[in-house]
């Protein structure tokens, strides 16, 4: 249907009637539009998925930071409990010696 000329350009074969060349062009154009539509749909889907993944990562980061804060609070609480226990033991030891 397409022939190469000496200038390396694609051109419709002159032996085909004009209607057939238009029909071939229409088929190519429709196929090209479908491919472009599929590419656009894939790009949109990738954008949506990457946005959702970014939101998930942000939520996980918030959870991790909150978890670290809670862990830090528990560590502080344990530290104070140990200090209180040691103070009580020292007093008891002093009282028993005194």
C-alpha beads as a LAMMPS data file, in Angstrom:
LAMMPS data file: protein, C-alpha beads

98 atoms
97 bonds

1 atom types
1 bond types

-500.0 500.0 xlo xhi
-500.0 500.0 ylo yhi
-500.0 500.0 zlo zhi

Masses

1 110.0

Atoms # bond

1 1 1 0.000 0.000 0.000
2 1 1 2.893 2.357 0.776
3 1 1 5.963 2.574 -1.411
4 1 1 9.356 4.113 -0.803
5 1 1 10.475 6.751 -3.236
6 1 1 14.062 7.590 -3.987
7 1 1 13.869 10.402 -1.410
8 1 1 13.208 7.773 1.340
9 1 1 9.742 9.129 1.977
10 1 1 6.649 7.001 2.337
11 1 1 3.952 7.820 -0.155
12 1 1 0.765 6.019 -1.132
13 1 1 1.025 3.759 -4.117
14 1 1 -0.220 5.624 -7.191
15 1 1 -2.014 2.499 -8.429
16 1 1 -4.508 2.529 -5.523
17 1 1 -7.662 4.554 -6.049
18 1 1 -8.055 7.674 -3.932
19 1 1 -10.878 6.102 -1.863
20 1 1 -8.670 3.137 -0.871
21 1 1 -5.854 5.469 0.165
22 1 1 -8.289 7.482 2.304
23 1 1 -9.609 4.238 3.841
24 1 1 -6.059 3.126 4.702
25 1 1 -5.356 6.545 6.211
26 1 1 -8.541 6.330 8.288
27 1 1 -7.621 2.883 9.613
28 1 1 -4.154 4.122 10.543
29 1 1 -5.572 7.267 12.172
30 1 1 -8.127 5.305 14.218
31 1 1 -5.481 2.827 15.348
32 1 1 -3.152 5.676 16.227
33 1 1 -5.889 7.365 18.273
34 1 1 -6.561 4.115 20.133
35 1 1 -2.875 3.742 20.963
36 1 1 -2.683 7.348 22.148
37 1 1 -5.801 6.775 24.270
38 1 1 -4.257 3.685 25.844
39 1 1 -1.033 5.557 26.563
40 1 1 -2.973 8.411 28.147
41 1 1 -4.994 5.984 30.264
42 1 1 -1.812 4.216 31.436
43 1 1 -0.169 7.531 32.301
44 1 1 -3.241 8.607 34.267
45 1 1 -3.328 5.279 36.108
46 1 1 0.367 5.541 36.956
47 1 1 -0.137 9.080 38.264
48 1 1 -3.042 7.961 40.454
49 1 1 -1.117 4.952 41.772
50 1 1 2.008 6.994 42.535
51 1 1 -0.113 9.621 44.311
52 1 1 -1.760 6.910 46.430
53 1 1 1.621 5.349 47.178
54 1 1 2.936 8.754 48.252
55 1 1 -0.033 9.184 50.589
56 1 1 0.561 5.708 52.055
57 1 1 4.237 6.498 52.591
58 1 1 3.292 9.754 54.296
59 1 1 0.812 7.938 56.582
60 1 1 3.425 5.322 57.447
61 1 1 5.943 8.063 58.209
62 1 1 3.429 9.698 60.553
63 1 1 2.764 6.361 62.266
64 1 1 6.490 5.732 62.664
65 1 1 7.050 9.189 64.173
66 1 1 4.089 8.707 66.529
67 1 1 5.398 5.251 67.481
68 1 1 8.797 6.735 68.268
69 1 1 7.182 9.398 70.448
70 1 1 5.233 6.739 72.348
71 1 1 8.369 4.613 72.719
72 1 1 10.235 7.657 74.030
73 1 1 7.471 8.409 76.534
74 1 1 7.533 4.794 77.792
75 1 1 11.316 4.927 78.077
76 1 1 11.054 8.147 80.113
77 1 1 8.372 6.552 82.313
78 1 1 10.512 3.457 82.890
79 1 1 13.486 5.654 83.693
80 1 1 11.468 7.598 86.296
81 1 1 10.117 4.339 87.754
82 1 1 13.624 2.924 88.083
83 1 1 14.851 6.131 89.698
84 1 1 11.934 6.097 92.168
85 1 1 12.621 2.454 92.981
86 1 1 16.319 3.132 93.560
87 1 1 15.546 6.125 95.814
88 1 1 13.127 3.994 97.832
89 1 1 15.691 1.190 98.148
90 1 1 18.397 3.635 99.268
91 1 1 16.073 5.113 101.916
92 1 1 15.131 1.673 103.139
93 1 1 18.812 0.725 103.286
94 1 1 19.676 3.887 105.221
95 1 1 16.771 3.412 107.616
96 1 1 17.772 -0.171 108.334
97 1 1 21.365 0.884 109.089
98 1 1 20.489 3.941 111.096

Bonds

1 1 1 2
2 1 2 3
3 1 3 4
4 1 4 5
5 1 5 6
6 1 6 7
7 1 7 8
8 1 8 9
9 1 9 10
10 1 10 11
11 1 11 12
12 1 12 13
13 1 13 14
14 1 14 15
15 1 15 16
16 1 16 17
17 1 17 18
18 1 18 19
19 1 19 20
20 1 20 21
21 1 21 22
22 1 22 23
23 1 23 24
24 1 24 25
25 1 25 26
26 1 26 27
27 1 27 28
28 1 28 29
29 1 29 30
30 1 30 31
31 1 31 32
32 1 32 33
33 1 33 34
34 1 34 35
35 1 35 36
36 1 36 37
37 1 37 38
38 1 38 39
39 1 39 40
40 1 40 41
41 1 41 42
42 1 42 43
43 1 43 44
44 1 44 45
45 1 45 46
46 1 46 47
47 1 47 48
48 1 48 49
49 1 49 50
50 1 50 51
51 1 51 52
52 1 52 53
53 1 53 54
54 1 54 55
55 1 55 56
56 1 56 57
57 1 57 58
58 1 58 59
59 1 59 60
60 1 60 61
61 1 61 62
62 1 62 63
63 1 63 64
64 1 64 65
65 1 65 66
66 1 66 67
67 1 67 68
68 1 68 69
69 1 69 70
70 1 70 71
71 1 71 72
72 1 72 73
73 1 73 74
74 1 74 75
75 1 75 76
76 1 76 77
77 1 77 78
78 1 78 79
79 1 79 80
80 1 80 81
81 1 81 82
82 1 82 83
83 1 83 84
84 1 84 85
85 1 85 86
86 1 86 87
87 1 87 88
88 1 88 89
89 1 89 90
90 1 90 91
91 1 91 92
92 1 92 93
93 1 93 94
94 1 94 95
95 1 95 96
96 1 96 97
97 1 97 98
